[in-house]
Amino acid sequence: MLSYRHAFHAGNHADVLKHLVEVLILQYLVQKEVKPLRYIDTHAGPGISRLQGSFSIKNREFASGIARLWGRSDLPTPLQHYVNVVRSVNASSELLFYPGSPAIAAAILGPAHRLQLFELHPTDASSLGKWAARDRRIKLQRADGFVALKAILPPPEKRALVMIDPPYEVKTDYDCAISALKMGCKKFATGVYALWYPLLDRKDVSAFSRRLKLLPVKSLMVEFPVQPLAGEGMRGSGLFIVNPPWTLQQQLEECLPYLHTALAESGAPLWTTRRCGD
């Protein structure tokens, strides 16, 4: 199935959480050492989404996500770093474009670093190729990132952030995500992995979260609900980060109360952060 399109959800609450985490991890990694770093994205999407385009404008999910942070002058410093990256792809003060995970990485990483991107959807892969065409740091393959990941680990740089962000449009994505994470940690134990997942009131999703907590790896789990515990749709999202920077939990706990006030509906449960595998 290839019905999922990133642009439908560009800039929504899940993107805010996911890309805040990505920005904070990458900023930490590039400041920590001068050695080259590789950014690997298993489900890269189109690169950049036009928020007034036919997909994004349909449900205007960005209006309850990044748009609520765009004009604010009181953002916590880590959250301001994320918004600044989004501003870097907008030529004016108007919010017209939203960067996907690859574009965020490209904005942060310098010329010595590399990006390796996988995208299976033919239209998104084409858009991603056009966006990446002039950037010599980027290697792009139209491929299933779950399958392709095994062949490229460990990367030559021996330092990497691996972003695993499948659409979960089929139930097997949950098993594939955990299998990819286990394989990656076995082949490249020192890598940083960020696995995004939706919060849904379903037994299989609850089981998925429990399976993540039991993995024998040093990790940080963050979950950010934006809707009450009822209904059939996505009520929030989470990330499971393997080998997280030591600063990440503190930075998120500085931002999440602000995000809860700005993005969550009345009655939504509070956010949580939890260390696992220590």
N, C-alpha and C positions, 0 to 999 in steps of 0.2 A: 504494500500500500504506500502510495506517495501523494496522499491528499493534503498532508500537513504543509503549511507555508508559514515561515517565520514572520513574514511581513504582516500577517493578520494580527499578531500579538506584539509588534514592535513597540518598545517603550512602556509596556504594562508593568504591573507591580512585580511580576516574576523577573522581568528583565532588570528592573531596578535592583533587586536583591542579587541576582546572578552577576550583573556587571559591576556592582559595588564590590563584591568579593573578588572578582577578576582584577579590577583596578588595584585593590589593596595588595593582593598577592604579587602582581607584576611589579608594582612600585617597590615592594620590599625586595624582591629578587634582583632587580637591576641595581639597587643601591647597595646590596650586601656584597656583591663581588663584581669585578670588571670582566670576568670570564663570560664568553658567549652563552646565550640561553636560547632554547628552542621552545616555541609555543606550538602546541599540537591541538587541533580541534577536530573531533570525530564527526561532528554534525554542524558544519560551519555556517550554513545559510547563505544569503545573498550578499553579505558584506555590509551594505548600508541600505536602509529602507527610507523611502520618501513618505513622510507621514501624511501627505495629502494625496498619495497614490491610491489606486483603486482598492488595494487590499487593506492598508492601514486605516483608511478613512471609513471603511465599512462599519466597524464596531468601535472605532476611536478608543481602543484600549489604552493608548498613550495618555488620554485625557485624565485617567485616574491613576497614572503612574508618573512618568518623568515630567509631565506638564505641571503637576502639583509642586514640583521642586524647582522648576525652571526660573521663576522670578524671585525666589526667596533669597534674602540677605542674611538669614540667621542659621544657615546650615552648619552642622558640626563639621569640623575640618575634614575628616575622612570622606564624608558625603560630598563636600564641596569638591574634593579631588575628582570624584566620579562625574559630577555635573560639569566640571571643567573639560573633561575628555569629551563629553557629548557636545559641549560648546565648540570644541575644536573642529567638528565636522559641519558646523553651521556658520556660513559666512557673515550672517547678520545676527542681531539679537533675537530674531524670531526663530522659534523651534520648528524647523522644516524637515530635518533629517535626523534619523536615529542610527547610530553605529551598532552593528552586531558585534559579537565577540571577537571576530578577526580584526575588524576595524578598530576596536578598542585596543587590542594588542598592538596593532601596527602604529597607533598613535603614541604608545608608551615606549615601545622597544626602539633602540637605536640601530644604526647601520650594521653593527657587528652581530646582531641577533637574527634568528631565522624563524619563519612561520611555516608550518606544514598543515595544510587544510584538506579536509575531506568533505565532500557533499555529493549525495547520490541523486537528489531531485534534479532533473535535467534543466529546468528553467532557473532554479536557484543556482545551480552550478555554472550556468552561462552568465548570470548576473555577477556571481562571485569572480568569474574569470575576467570580466570586463573591468570590475573594480580593481582587481589585483594585477592587471596586465603590465603596468609600468613599474611595479615594485619588485626589484630583484631579490629581495629577502624572502619572497613568498613562493612556495611550491604547492601547487594545487592539483588534486586528483579527484575525478568524478568516481567515487567508490564508496562502499559501505565502510564507515569508519570503524565499526566494531571488528570487521574482518581485517582491515588494513593495519590496525594498530599493532598487532603482534609482530609484523615484519619490520617495524621501524624502531622498536625499543630494544635496548637503550639507544637514545640518539647520540650522534657523534660528540655533542657538546657535554654529555653526561650531566646536564642541568636542563630541566624542562618543567613547564606547566602543561598538563594534559587536561583539556576541557572536554568532558563527556556530557553531552546535552542532547540526548535523543528526543524525538517527538512523543514517544510513548503512545503512538496511535494504534499499536497492536500490543497485546499483553506480553508477548515474548520479549519486548524491549526491556522489561524489568529484569528478566533473567540474563539477557545479553549485557545489560549495563553492569550487573554484579560480576558476571564472568569476565568482562573486559577489565574491570577494576582489579579483580584477583590476579588475572594474567599479568597486568601491568606491574602490580606490586611485586610479583615474583620475578619478572625479568628486569625490572628497573626500580629497585626498592627505594632509592633515594629521590625519586621524582615526586613532584607535587601534583596531586590529582584533585580536580574539582568536579564532582558528579551532581548535576542538577536533577531534581525530581519534583513532580506536582504533589500537592496535598489534596487528596480526594477522599471522600467518605466511602471507601470501599475496602473490603477485607484484603484484597491482593496488595493494595498500596500500603496498608498497615503492616502486612507481613514483610513487604519490601523494606520498610523502615527498620523493623526489628532485625532483619538479616544484615543490614548495614551496621547496626550497632554491635553485632557479634563478630564482625571481621577483626582479625588479630593485627590491626594496624593502628599506629598513632594517628588520631583523626579528630576533627571538630565537626559537629553536626549543628547546623542552624536551621530553624524552621520559622517561617513568618506567615501566619494566617492573616488574611484580610477580610474574611467573612465568618459569620457564626458557624457553629458546628451543625449544619443542616444543609440540605440541598444536594443536587447531583453534580454540579459543576466543580471546577477547580476553585478551592477556597483559599489557596495560598500556595507557597512553594518552599522547598528546602534545598540545602546543599550539604553534601558530605565531602569534606576536604581532608585528604590524606597528606600527612607531613605539612600541616599548616604552619605559616610563619608564627613565631611566638607572640607577635604583636596583634594578630588578626582578631582573636576573641575580644580583646579589650577595645579595639577599634569598632567592631560590630556592636558591642554593648553600648558604645557611645552614640551610635547612629540609630539603632533599632527603636528606642523609645520615640525618637523624632519621627521615624518612618511610620510607626504605629499610629501616631496622632495624625499624620498627613495622609496616609493611604488606606488605613483599615476602616471598615464599617463599624457602626455601633454594635457591640455585642461580640465582636471578634475576639478570640482568645489572644493572650499575650504571646509574643515571640519567645523562643527558647534558644539557648546555645548550650551545647553539651560536649565535653571532651570524652572520647572513647579510646580504649586501647592503651591508656597510659600505664 
